Amino acid sequence: MSSDRKIVALVDCNNFYVSCERVFNPKLDGKPTVVLSNNDGCVISRSDEAKLIGIEMGVPIFKCQELVEKHKIQVLSSNYVLYGDMSHRVMKTLSIFCPEIEIYSIDEAFLSFSGMDPEEINNYCRLITKTVLKWVGIPISIGIGPTKTLAKVANKIAKKNKRATGGVFNLTDHPDIDKVLENMEVGGIWGIGRQYSKFLKKNGVMNALQLRDSPDEWLHKNLTVVGMRTALELRGVSCIELEIMQKNKKAIGRSRSFGTDLFTLDELNQAVSTFVTMAGEYLRKQKSLAAGIHVFVISNPFKEGPRYFNSVSINLPRPTALVSELINYALQGLKTIFREGVKYKKAGILLFGLVPDDITQLDFFLPSYPGSKEKKLMEVLDIINTKYGRNTVYPLSNGVERKWKMRQLKKSPSYTTNWTEIPEVKT
């Protein structure tokens, strides 16, 4: 028996970064574990055991040192290459079960079950959770509802009550949906940010049920289209469609805080060149060209010395994805904003004015990038780095000994993307 009703599921990987680490290091199972942000700064992923101890999300790790030592919390540096590859494996597995998939983030995806028998969806989702765990090793939770927002609500319940729900919770035709929404704090609703949350609470709207039942006129006046859309979604009226086709980005940025302060232009050149190389890979992946590049630098605000922030934007003579050309203009811009005697803590770039690589304005004096030998060169570069791993081939301007790279004192190996770091099995 099929149904024409719209049914959406949100799949969310549980404690994703920690779960990725546990796949290859089973000794972490059952132990309180946290993963840190860039330069080993703040907690960005926590195991359930770490949550129970009281480790908060986003807290600087130095503030938790007493808890870390008392409870022997395992502390790991972030390993984004590993997490990205594991995310790809999870999403590929999900696509086998449901071709209509929107990859929402590195650890979340919306699935469309419209047309399926509502009575079979719960069992089907339980099969998905078991399969992802078996094939990839990552535990997931699935929330189901007639809208994206209700699927988000359901997912939070599935994740919070894993034993009772088995990791799957369905709000479609739920008999006590009013009670569920009443227990959902308004600030926890998808689409309700911090400012909206403060405003709503100030006006007596404390939970999802009260938001759902607020008058349309009041919502339109005070929360505009966003608030009205969220309320309708809570009422079961779908207003946010699945984005099955991934939209190309309108700008691509890369930036990073340095593991140690930089002082010289040569050191900054290496960092900026690397950021451009990384952004260029993504630019070509989405088959786009950049018409401009923005470069910025920031001093260390916590060290003695001059405070400094500056940036520059450069319009390119032609839209391009040629990495040497992008690096050349980025470094020219960096030279104009560099100041001696500054302790630089962060730098970054932004590629803007993106256009499809098959539709460009021709220039009488400049050859077009599409169809050129330069494009073929970039294609070969990307093929090599895809096959043998990132940075197998890279511009010399990126440097060899990178003083600026992130501090990752407790980083795990790149188990799935580096031949020299493949896990060893001893018998």
Buried (B, 14 or more C-beta within 10 A) or exposed (E): EEBEBBBBBBBBBBBBBBBBBBBBBEEBEEBBBBBBBBBBBBBBBBBBBBBEBEBEEEBEBEEBEEBBEEBEBBBBBBBBBBBEBBBBBBBEBBBEBBEBBBBBEBBBBBBBBBEBEBEEBBEBBBEBBEBBBEEBBBBBBBBBBBBBBBBBBBBBBBBEEBEEBBBBBBBBEBEEBEEBBBBBEBBBBBBBEEEBBEBBBEEEBBBBBBBBEBEEEBBEEBBEEEBBBBBBBBBBEBBBEBEEEEEBEEEBBBBBBBBBBBBEBEBBBBBBBBBBBBBBBBBBEBEBBBBBBBBBBBBBEEEEEEEBEBBBEBEBEBBBBBBBBBBBBBBEBBEEBBEEEBBBBBBBBBBBBBBEBEEBEEEEEEEBBBEEEBBEEBEEBBEEBEEEBBEEEBBEBBBEEBBBBBBBEBBBBBBBBBEEBEEEEEE
